[in-house]
Amino acid sequence: MGLFSKARLDWYSHANPDGSKGGMVSVDAEIDDGVHIPVSAVVMPNVHVTADMEIENGALVTSEGSLKFTLD
């Protein structure tokens, strides 16, 4: 058994307000109505995303802040 073998995270694919498929969101995150999450973004547990926040493509959103991954 590995270090993280007891950790279980549940996820869902966010549905954006325009009907498009959004990114992956932890069931332990809170997403306000009207939020657009790009399909390439991930929202981790214990994050509250408000309608005035902008999440960019490739973002990993954590409770400590966000990281953005890009391909050159």
C-alpha positions in Angstrom: 0.0 0.0 0.0 1.4 3.4 -1.0 1.4 6.7 0.8 -1.8 7.9 -0.8 -3.6 4.5 -0.9 -6.2 5.6 1.7 -7.0 8.9 0.0 -10.0 9.0 -2.3 -11.0 12.0 -4.3 -14.3 12.2 -6.1 -14.6 14.4 -9.2 -17.1 15.6 -11.8 -16.9 17.3 -15.1 -18.2 20.9 -14.7 -21.0 22.0 -17.1 -20.3 25.6 -18.1 -23.1 28.2 -18.3 -23.0 28.1 -22.2 -23.6 24.3 -22.1 -20.0 23.4 -23.0 -18.0 20.8 -21.1 -15.9 22.2 -18.4 -12.9 21.1 -16.4 -12.7 18.5 -13.6 -13.9 19.7 -10.2 -13.5 18.0 -6.8 -16.8 17.2 -5.1 -15.3 19.0 -2.1 -15.0 22.3 -4.0 -17.7 24.9 -4.1 -18.5 26.5 -7.5 -20.9 29.4 -7.7 -23.5 29.7 -10.4 -22.3 31.3 -13.7 -18.7 30.1 -13.4 -16.9 29.1 -16.6 -14.2 26.4 -16.1 -12.1 25.6 -19.2 -12.0 21.9 -20.0 -8.3 21.9 -19.4 -8.6 23.2 -15.9 -8.8 21.3 -12.6 -10.3 22.6 -9.4 -9.0 20.8 -6.3 -10.8 20.1 -2.9 -11.6 22.9 -0.5 -11.7 25.6 -3.2 -14.5 28.2 -3.5 -14.7 29.6 -7.0 -16.8 32.7 -7.2 -18.5 34.1 -10.3 -16.1 37.0 -10.5 -13.0 34.8 -10.7 -11.4 33.9 -14.1 -10.0 30.5 -14.5 -7.6 30.2 -17.4 -6.9 27.2 -19.7 -4.5 24.7 -18.0 -5.1 26.1 -14.5 -4.7 23.9 -11.4 -6.8 25.7 -8.8 -5.9 24.9 -5.2 -6.9 26.4 -1.8 -3.5 28.0 -1.8 -3.7 29.6 -5.2 -3.4 28.6 -8.9 -0.8 27.1 -11.2 -1.0 27.4 -14.9 0.5 24.9 -17.3 1.2 25.8 -20.9 2.8 24.0 -23.8 5.4 25.9 -25.8 
